[in-house]
Amino acid sequence: MTNVSIIVLDFGSQYTQLIARRLREDKIYCEILPYHTKVKDIRAKNPKGIILSGGPSSVYNKDAYEADLGIYKLGIPVLGICYGMQRIAVDFGGSVVRSNHHEYGKAELEIKNVNGICSPLLDNCDEGRVVWMSHSDKVDVLPEGFYPIATSANSPYAAIANEEKRIYAMQYHPEVQHSEEGYLMLRNFAKKICGVTEKWKMEHFLKEQIAKIRAQVGDAKVLCGLSGGVDSSVVAAMLYEAIGEQLIPVFVDNGLLRKGEREQVEEVFKVNLKVPLITIDARANFLGKLAGVSDPETKRKIIGHTFIEEFENEAKKHNGIKFLAQGTLYPDVIESISVNGPSEVIKSHHNVGGLPDWMDFELIEPLRELFKDEVRKIGLELGLPASMINRHPFPGPGLAIRIMGDVNEADLNLLREADVILLDELKASGYYAKTWQAFVVLLNVKSVGVMGDNRTYDNTVCVRVVEAVDGMTATFAHLPHDLLERISRRIINEVDGINRVVYDISSKPPATIEWE
């Protein structure tokens, strides 16, 4: 997209992606860019407003993150959140100091009218609403022309504004769910202050992408890797809608799939969708390369590279292929690109970062701007079956990253049997539809047990079930104890080699959803 309603400049906050999510829920299109993006590149997107995110740094540090000061001269409103507020304060001549009273968690907001008028940022917000604080620094001296529009018990400048310059800032995080009317404040900024009126809808996005694909591809052919998951299925359906028989859809059986998955994928595409699917049996190739490999990042890279190799081998059998399509999503892009360049990233994604130099294909990633729930809406627009659209996310590296340590056929079979029991029980109880992702992890830790009159020394598995909206944050699912007991009993009784089941009660952050 050329025009973006709101640009979010990312200063490294764990909550940055939530800002985009809250705005998109209001059908306001926005994009996240690194904080150091040049103003000319921002101007090219023709935004109506800019948001400066939070971040872990302090503005008074020597290496503090700084935005291009030209953003304040674009003539469009700016909103700073947490670090973004402190950045604005310093940029306009105020000061920030270490706070004597660190604020982490809930705080009650007291709205301050100026000349008897409430700031448009807080319009229709109720007095005393709870907001989420997370800061150890504070604005000590306000810049000239700025004044407080809200306070809290420990923050005399919980929110500030310069209405003349249309610059606003909040010390708290309106994007998190704990901030009770944070969504309304973000909506006020976009609609009442920035004047965003256009509504970003999935059907508009779909039409734009189909037209874009047709223009990009022309008469060429496109190779599309299918896994049967939501992302790749939507990509394949979108491409088939756009270019028909020019699509070459390929399903690679990498030996890392769940029980019966290959058969299910072939039935959906060949029988239900009438898409001419090519299946490659690459189980021996993948497992051979993974033999003896325990490091999670190495596993992911081996699997990613091997996928590309398999696709290239298949491509050689067809004339006219110029493109490779992938189901890269926005969270994949965000997690794989550090906010400050080549520093540490959370994890690598096998479908992010382009193609190796030796592979002569151009990349098509029509879902690259979308979050998971948005992809599901696109799938429904395309007429894909609900059973496929509502399927839990399944990682590209498959079961390999759910086995701690070496990946081998015996452990894969053990994990498959435990995994299918978990999914069956969740579906039977109705909790599959209520949760975001559920799976079993083989810990490769053995413990002593007793089965019958015999001592056992067998495997421990961990059940992981989480609730989320887009996968950027997640909480462990509070499953009923009788359901957990039933899952545990069935796994231990029905899967030889497992004698202990534990439940993961960590959330994201600080943990990730997958274990590797």
N, C-alpha and C positions, 0 to 999 in steps of 0.2 A: 504494500500500500504506500502511496506517495504521501497522502495527507494523514496525519495522526492528530487526534483531538487533544490528547494529553501526553507529554513526554515525562517519564519518571527517570531522574538521574540517580543511579545506584551508587551509594557511598559504602556499600558492604553490609547493610543490615540483613539479618536473617528474615526480616519481615517484608523486604522490598517487594517480593513477588505478590504478597497479599494486597498491596496497594493497587496493582494492576487488576487483580481478581475482583476487588470490591468495585472498581470502576466498570469493568466489563459486565459485572452482574447488573449494572444499571444501563447496559447497552452503550457504554461510552468507550470508544476504542482508544487504547493507549499502548505505548511501547516502553520497555525498560532499556536504557542506554547506560554505559559506564559514565561515572561522574566527570571524567576528563574529556568527554565528547566535545569537539570544537563547535563553536556557536554557528558556524556556517553549515555544518552538517545537521544541526538542530533546525536551523531556519529552513533548510531544504525540505523538511517534513511538514512545514507549515502548521505547527501546533498552535492551539489556542491557549495553552497553559503549560506550566512546568512545575513538577513536584520534586523537591530534593529529599531523598530518603534519609533514614537514620543510618547509623554506622558505628563500628566499635572504636573508632579513633577519638582523639581529643583535638579540638581546633587549635589549641595552643602548642601542640607538638610541632617539632621542626619539620617532620615529614607528613603533616596533616594533609588530608585530601582536600583539594581546592577545585571548584568548578571554574569554567571560563566566565570571567566577570561580564562578558558580553551578553550573558543571558538576561541580565537586568536591564539591558538597553533594547531588547526586542520589542518592548511595548506590550507585552502580554503578562498576565498575572503569574506570580510565583508563590508556591506554598512550600515551607520547610517543615520537616517532621523530625523531632529529636535532634540528631546531629545536624540535620538540615536547618533547623531553627538556629542553632549555635553558629552555623556557617553564615547565615544571613546576618546575624547580630554582628559578627566580626567584620564581614564584608562591608557593612554600612557604618562602621566606626564604633560599635558597642564593644563590650568586653564579656568574656566567659571565664569562669573560675571553677576550681574544684569545689563541689558542694559539701557542706558540713553534714547535711542530711540527705544521704542517697535515697532515691525513690525507686523502688522496684515493686511493681504490683499495682493494686487498685488504689485509686484516689478519686475523691468526689470533686466534680468541677463546679465552680461558682462563676456564672457568666456576669461579665461587667459591661453595662451599657455605657456608651460614650455620648454625652450630650443627650441622654435619654433614648439613644438608638442602639439596638443590638447589631453587632457586626453581621453582614450577610453570610459570613463563614459559619456562624452559629445560629442562623435563622431557624426557628421552629424547634430548636433543641431545648429540652427541659432542664430546669435548674437541678443541681445536685446529682446529675447523671455520673455514673462510674466510668472512668477512663483508665487506660493501662499505661503506667509510667515505667520507664526502664532507662535510668540515666544516673551518672555519678558526677556530671558537670552541670553547671547552670549559668544562665545569662545573668551577669552581675549588674551591668549598666546597659540600658536600652539605647539603641542608636537614635539620633535625632529624627523626629517625625514618627517614631513608633510609640505605641502605648498598649497596655494590657487590655485584652478583651475577655480574659478568663483567668481565674486563679485556682489554686488548690491549697490544702493545708500547709504544704511545704514548698509550694511554687508560686510566688507572687506574680510570676510571668508564665503561667501555664500555657497561655496563648497570647500572641501579640499581633498587631497589624499596623500597617501604614496604608490606610485606605486611599490616599492620594496616589501613591505609587502602585497600588493593588498588589502589595506584598504582604503575605500572611505567614504565620509560623505557629507550630504547636510543640510543646515539650513532650507531650504524650503521643501514643501510637493509635491513631483513629482506625487504622487498617485491621487491627486484631479484634477478634470476636468479643474479648473482654471489655472493649470500649463500647458501651451500650448504644450510643448514637454516633459512633465514628463513621459508619457508612453514610449517614445523613450529612456530616460535615464534609466528607469527600464529594458527595453529590452537590452540595451547595457550592463548593469551590468550582467544580466543573461546569455546572449549569447556570448558577446565579452570578458567579464572578467571571468565569471565562466565557460564558455565553454559548456553551456547547448545546446544540439543538438536534443535530443529526443522531439517529439511532443506529447502532451497529448491530445488524441481525445476521444470523447464521445463513439464511437464504441468500442475503446479499454477498456474504463472503464466498459461498459456494459458487454462485454465478461468476463472480470475479475470478476465482481460482480456475474454473473450467475454461473461461475465455483466455486466461493467462497461459494455461497448459497448452491449449490449442495453438496459440500464437508462438509459444516457445518451441513446441515439438515439430510443427509443420507436418511434413510427410514422413518423418523419421519414426523409428520404433523405440519403445520404452521398456526396459527390463524392470520388473517390480518384484521385490522380495516379499513373500507372504509368510507370516507366522501363524495366522489364524486369530491373532489378537485383535483388539479393537483398532489400534492405530493403523497397522498394515492393511487390515480389511477395508477400512474407510478409504485409505489411499488407493487401493486397487479398484474399489467401486467408483471413486471419483475419476480416476484415469480411464476406466472403461466407459464411463458416461461421456468423457471428453473426447477420447480418440478411438474407442472401439477396438477393432482387431489389430490396431497398431501396438496394443499392449501385450507384452509377453510376461504373464504372471508366473513366478517360480516359487514353489514351496520346497524348502530345504529341510529334510529330516536330519537333524544334527545329532540325534541320539540323546538329546538333553530335554526331550519333551515329556509332558505328563502322560499318564496312562490313557491310551485310546485317542490321543490328540491328532495324530496323523489322519486317522480315519474320519474324525469329526471335521477337520479342515477340508478334506477332499469332498465330503458330502455337501458341505455348505456351498463351496464354490462351483463344483462340477454339476451338482444336482439342483440346488436351490437357485443359485445366481446365474447359472449357465455360462460361467466364465471359464475359458479353456485353460485349466491349471496344469502346469508342468511340475511333477514331483521328482526331486532328486534324493536318492538315498545316500547320504554322506556320513552315516553314523561311524563307520570305521575310520574315516579321515579325521573327524573331530576328536573322537576318543583317543586315537593314536597320538595326536598332537598334544592332548591334555594329560597324557599319562605322566604321572610323577610331579605334576605342577600343583602347588598348594597356594601360592600367592594370589590373592583376589584380583589385583590389577592385571597380573600376567594372564590369568584365566580370561578376563574380559578382552584383552588385546588379542590373544590367540583366537578366540571365538570370532571377534570382529574381522580379523584378517582372513580367517578361513572362510567366513561368509562371502567376503569380497572375491576370494579366489574361486569359489564355487559358482558365483554369479558370472564371473568372467569366462569360466570354462563353458557355461551354458550359452553365454552370449556369442561365442565363437561358432555356435551351431546355427546362428541366425544372421541374415544379412540386414543391414540398415539400422542396427541399434546404435543410438547416439546418447541415450539417457538412461540413468538408473534412478528409480523412485524409491524414497525411504519415508518411513513414518515418524520422522523426528518431530518431537513436540517442544513447546516453549520451555518447560522445566528442564528438559534434556540440555537445551542450549544454554540456559542460565547456569545450571550446575557444572557445565563443562568449560565455561569461560570465566576466569577469575576477574573480579572487578578492577584489578589493577595490573592486568597484563599477565606475564608468565610467572605467576606465583601459585600457591597451592590451590588445587580444586578439590571439590568434595569427592568426585569419582569420575572416571571416564565412561562415556556412553559409546557403545560400538557403532551407533549410527549418527554420530556427530563429528564434525570437524572436516568434512569433505572427503575426497578420495585420494588414494596414494598416487604419486606421480606416474607410475607405470600403468595405471588403469585409465584407458582413453574414453571415459564416459563423462558427460555433464550430469550434475546432480539435480534432481527435482524433489523438493520437500514441501509439498503443498500444505502441510499441517504445522509448519515450523513456527507459526505465530500463535498457535492455539494451546490452551490448557486441556486436560483430559476430558472434563465435563463438556467443554465446547466441542470436542471431537465426537463425543457421543451424540450431540444434537445434530451435527453434520451427517452422521451415519443414519439417523432417523430420517433426515431430509432426503437421503439417497435411497431409502426404502430397504435398508438392511434389517434382518430379523432382530427382534428385541433380545433374543437369547445371546446373540453375538455382541450387540451393542452394550448390554449390561454385564458382560463378562468382566471379572476382575482383571486388573493389569497383570501381565505376565512378562517378566524381563527378557530382553533379547538373549542374554547368555543362558537363559533357561535354568534347569536344575543344577547346573554347574556351580552357581553362586549360592546355592542352598545346601551344599555339601561342604562342610569345613574340612579343608585338606584336599587330598588327592581325589580325583574324579575317576570312578571305575564302574563297570557295568553292574556289579553286585550291589554297590551302594545306591546306584541310580534306581535299580529295581526295588530296593528296600524303601527308598524315599517315595517312589511312585505309589506304592501300595498304601503307605501312611497318608499321603497327600489326598488320594481319592476318597479315603474314609472321612477326612476332615471336611472336604467339599460336600460330600453326600449328606453329612450330618447338618452342616450349615444350611444347605438348601432345604432339607426336610423340616428344619426348625424355623425357617423364614429369615435367618440371620445372614444368609448370603447376600440378599438384596439390601440389607440394612448396613452392610459394612463395605469398606473400600477394597481391601485386599486381605487374603487369607492363604496361608501356606505352612508347610512343615519344613523345618531345618534339621538336617542330620548333623549332629554336633561332633561326631567321631570321638565321643567320650563314652567310655563304658563304665558301668556300675554293677554292683552285686544286687541280685534279686532272688526271689524264691517263687517258683512256678510249680504248683503241685507240691511234691516233697523234694524237688530237686533245686539245687543252687544254680543260679544263672549268672553269667557275666556278659551282659549284652549292651546294645546301643541305647543311648539317650537321644530323644528327639525333642525339639522345641516347637510348639504351636505358636504361630504369630498371626493375630487377627487385628486389623486396625481400622479406625474410622477416619475419613478425610473427605475433603471437598475436591481438591485438585492434586493431592499428593505432595504439595510443598510443605505442609505441616500435617501431622497425624497424631491421634491418640489411640492407645490400645483399647480394644473393644471390651466393654464390661459384659462378657457373656455370662448367662446363668450358670451357676455351679453344677446343676444337674446336666447341662449340655456339655460342659467341660469334662465332667466325669464320664459321660457316655463316649465322648471322643477318645479320651484316654483309655477307657476299658476296651473299646473296639480295636484301637491300634495295637495295644499290648497283646490282646487275645488273638488277633487275626494276622498280625505281621510277625513272622518268625525273625528273631534277631533284635527285637526291641523290647525292653523290659521297664522303661521309664519314660514318662512324658512330662514336660514342664511347659509353662505358659509365660510368654514374654509380656511383661507389663511396663515396658519403656515406651516413651513417646518420641516423636520427631518434631523439632529437635529435643534433646541432644542426640538421640540415636537416629539412624536412618531406618527406612522401612525394611529394606533387605538387610541381611546380615553382612553381605559382602558387596 
